[in-house]
Amino acid sequence: MSRDLRIAYFAHSVRSDWNNGNAHFLRGLLRSMGTLGHEVTIFEPTDGWSIDNLRTEQAGQCSLRQFAEIYPGLPITTYSQAENVNITFWRKALREKEVVIFHEWNPADLAHRLLELRDEMGFKLLFHDTHHRASSSPEQIRLFGIDRFDGVLAFGESLHQIYRERFGIACVWTFHEAADTMVFHPQSHIPKTTDVVWIGNWGDDERSAEICQFLLRPATQLAKYSFTVYGVRYPAEATAALRQANVYYGGYLPNLDGPEAYAAARLTLHIPRQQYSTTMTGIPTIRVFEALACGIPLISAPWKDTEGLFREGDFHVAHSSAEIASAIQILLSDPKTAKTQAFCGLETVLSRHTCRHRAEQLTSICEEVLR
């Protein structure tokens, strides 16, 4: 029988989703932990890279208001830079906490302060990794003193194996992201305004070639259909390429507007970053869970579901721009096939991949660590 736990979670930001897909999952996960009866406190810096960039967006303040309205009960404590380096502040803030979870998108010096306090105060300290640095830049992960943590939450089996084999960590749990189905669900009353929508950031060279191959090239070939893209960190050459392919670019989209964007489209795409289609296979982006939860047909660029997270028929995998274009044409011209696929994907998410499922798993992990 599980008992109520006292948990602290350290995030880069839960309030801001600007180039911060971690916030999508953490909002729903930590709210679900609260509904299970656990006492959860979220710590994040008052100012940080994500929220500072969000405040420069035209929709930034609206996004923050949306977050406050939809997640009114999330217990977030913000801290200043002065408080960040004040060990006395953290000693008081973490009094009586049983489990502290540290997300990898935080500074290494904070990790070492928490490790020091763990040794002094006796709570368990877990490292939560939802990125590819353990594979692509392992020296950065070692800066956290990863071997001193009580365990690692890895958001995919391939990352799990990296922590065991490359870092020699004994206590590792595969802990996937999931959809917050209190926010992401079908909205059939919204009229269709575009044929294909893709929500994702350009960012850097981690998938720019893939965006060109699996989005822009099919869009150019299928000029009779409308394509819409939302995201941030698109340089001038990227927005020029979108215009040339006749793709509408909507800029930053608050994640909480994602369900309406999916509802207004007839299908969506999954374009994984290179790390997740090569070295760290089997890890889907958070938007796969969210899109399927919204009941929209999904076509994926090359990606192997090595962990069997989904069933055959939940979405379609295409291996070239020509296959993407063909799949788009089939789904847009055959509403029955599109509806069947969308229903399958939604059914799988609701049965296996909601934030409630992950909260129950995290509860079990914390109980195991405390034993």
N, C-alpha and C positions, 0 to 999 in steps of 0.2 A: 504494500500500500504506500503510495507516494505521500509525501508531506510537503507543506508549504516551505519554500526555500527563500533565503535572503540573498539576492544576486545583484551584483553591480556589473554594468556593461559599459566599456569604454569604446566610443565610436568617434570617427573623424567628424561625422555629422549625421544626425537623423533628421534634423530640421530641413536640410538642403539636399536636393537630389541633382544639383547641377554637376554633370559628369561624375555622378556618384550613385551608380546602380546599387551599391550596398544599402543605401537608405531604403530602397524599395522593400527589400526583404526584412530588414531589421525593424522597420515600423510595424509590420504585421506580426513578426515573430515575437517581439517584446510585448506588444499588446496582448497576443495570445498567451504569453507566459503569465501576464497579469490576470487574465480570465481564468486560468487554471488555479489561481489563488496564491501565486508566488509574489513576494515583495521584490520588485525590480526597480533599480535606480540606474538611469542612463546618464553618463558623464560625457560631455563634449565641449570643446573649446568655444568660447564666446565668438571668436572670430577664427576663420580658417579658410583654406584655399577654396573649398566648394561654396561656402556661404558668402564669401566675399565676391566671388564671381556671380553668384545668383543675384546679389543686390545690384549688379550692373545691368541685369536684364530688365526689359520693359515689364515683363510678367513676374519679376522677382518677388515683389511685395505681395502680389496676388497669390503666388505659390506658397509663401509663408503663411498667409491667412488661411488658405485651403488646408494646409497641414494642421494648423491649430484647430480648425473646425472639425476635421475628420478624425483626428487623434487627440481629443481633448484630455484624455486621461493618462497620456504617456508621461511618466515622471522624469523629466529632463532637468539635470543640473548643469548649468554652463559654468565654466571656470576661466579666469583670466590667465595671462602668461605668468603673472606674479604668483598666482595660486598654484599653477602647474608645477613650479619648482619648489613649492613650500611643502616639505614633508609633513609638517604639523597639520596643514590643511587636509592632506590625504589621510593622515592617521585618524583624524576626527570623522572625515567623510565615510571611511570604510569600516568604522567601528561596528561590530556585530555582523558584518557581511560574511557569508559562508563560502560563496563562489564569486570570483571576479573574472570576467571574460574581457580579454584585450584584443581588439580588432587590429589586423596588421597594418591598416592605414592610419597609424599613429606614430609619433616620434619614438625612437629607440630609447632616448633618455627617460621618458615616462615609463617605459617597460622596466627599466632598471630600478626606478623608484618603487614600482609596484612589487618587483621581486624582493627588494629589501624589506618592504612592509609585510609581504607574505611570510618571510622568515621570522619576522617579529610578532605578527598578529595571528598567524595560523590559518588564514583562509586559503582556499585552493585557487590557483591561477591558471586559466586556460588561454591559449592563443588561438584566435579565430582567423583563418586564412581564406579569403575569397578572391585570390589573384594568382598570377602566374610567376611571381618573382622567385619563389622557391625553386622553380625550374630555370627561369631565364637569368636571374641575378641572385644566386644563393648567398653570395657574400653579404647582400643587404639583409637577408633574413637572419644571418648569424649575428648581426649587430644587436639583435633583440635579446641575446642570451637565451636562444630558443631551447637549449638543452636543460635549462633550469626551470622551465615551466612544468606544471603538473600534467599537461596534456595538450593536444592540438586538435582543433576542429577543422577539418579539411573539406572544402566544398566539392569534392569528387574523389573517386577511388584512385585515379592516376596521381593526384596530389597526395593522397594518403600514402601511397607507395613511395613517393619522393621523400616524405618526412621519415618514413621508416628506414629506407635504404640509404639515402644520401646524408640524412642528419642523425640517424641512429636513435630516433625517438620511439620509445616503446608504446606509449599511450597515445594513440591517434584514432579518431573516429571520423568516418565519412559522414559529412553533414551537409547535404545539398540545400540550395536555396529553394524557394517555393513561392506560390502566388498568395497574396492576401485577398482571399475571395470575398471579404467584406467590402472590398473596393473594386476588384476585377471580377466582373461577371457580365453575362450578355445583357445588352440594352437594345432590344429589338425595335423600340419606338423611335430610334434616331435614324433619320433618312440617310441613304448612301450618297456621298458627295465625291468619292474617288474610287477607282478600281483597286489600286494596289497602294498600300501604305507600308513604309518601313520607318521604324523609330530606332535611331542609333546614332552614336557619335562618330565623326570622322577621326578625330583625335590625333593620329600620327600614322606611321607606316605599318601599324599592326594589322590593318585590313583594308587599306586604301585600294590596293590592287583588286581585292575581292569585291569591294563595292563597285568598282568599275566593271568587273567581269559579270557579277551576278545580279546587278541592279541596273547600271547605266546602259550596258549593252542590250539587255532584253528590252528596256524601256525604249531605246532607239528603234529596235526591230518591231515593237508593238505600238506604233504611233497612234493607233486608234483608241488605245486605252489610256486612262489618266493615272499618273504615278505621283505620290506625295511622300516627302521625306521630312522628318523632324530630327533635330539633334543639335549639338554644339561642337565647337572647335573645328568648324569647316573653314579652311583657308580660302583665299580668293580663287585659287585654281580649282578647288573642289566645287565651290558654288558656280563657277563658270562651266564646269563639266556637267553639273546638274541642269543648268539652263540649256546647254547644247543638246542634252538628251531629252529636253522638254519635260523635265521633272520639276514639280513645284516644291520649293524649299520653304518650310514653315518655321525654321529656326528652333529656338528652345521651346520644348513642350513640357510643362509641369507633369511629372509622372502621374499625378492624380487626375489629369485630363486624358491619360492614356486610354481608359475604357471607352470614352466617347470617340477618340480618334480611331480605335479599332472598329467600333460600331458603325462609323461612317464610311468604312472601307469594305470591299468585297473579299479581300484576302490580304495576307501579310507575308513577309519574308523573314528568314533567320540567316544572318550572315555572321558566322563566328569569326573571332580573331584567329590569326594564324596559330597561336599557341594551343588553342582549343580544338583545332582540327588536325594537329600534328603531334606535338610532344605530349600535351595533356588532353588526350582524347576522352570523350564521354562526358564532358562538362558542358551543359547548355547555358546560354545566357539567361538571366532572369526574365528576359522578355519572352522567351519561349513559354515558360510557365504562365506569364501574365496574358499573353495573346490567346493561348489555348483556353484559359479560364474565361476569356471574353467570348468564346464560341465563334472564333473566326478561323477560316481555313488558313493553313500555314504551309509554305514551301521553304525547305531548307537548302542552302548551299551545302557542299560536301561536308558531312559531319557523321561520325559513327556513334551510335548510342551503345557504347560498349558495356554499360551497366544495366541495360534493359529497363531504363526509367519509363519508357513509353512502349505502347503496343504498335504493331504494324497497322497502319491505317490512321494513326493519330495525326500524322502529317506526311508530306511527300518530300523525299530527298532527291535533288537534282545534282548532276555532276558536271554540268557545263552551262554556259550561257544559253545555248540552244535548248537544252533540257529544261532550264528555268522558263524560257519563253514558251515552250510547248506546254508545260504544266500550268502556267498562267492561263493560256488559251483554253485548256480543257476545263479548268475550274470556273472560269468566267463564262464559258458557254454552256456549262452543264450544272445548273443550280442544285439538282438532286445530289450529284456526286459531292459538290462543295458542302452541302448541308450535312451529308453523312460523315464526311471527314471531320467537319467542325464539331459534330456531336461526339464523335469518338475521342477527340482530343480533350474536350471539356469533361467527359466522363472520367478519363484517366486522371486529370488534375484533381477533380473533386474526390476521387477515391484514394489518391496517393500523395498528392503534392500541394497541400495547402499549408499555410502557416500554422494551423492547429496541429497538423501532423508533425511538423518540425518542433513545435513547442513541447509536444509529448515526448519526442525523441530527446530533446535537450534536457527535459526533466529527468529522464532515465540516465543520461550521461552524467549529470550533476550528482545524482544519487550514487552512481557507481564511483565517481571520484571521491565523494565524501566518505564512502565505506573504506 
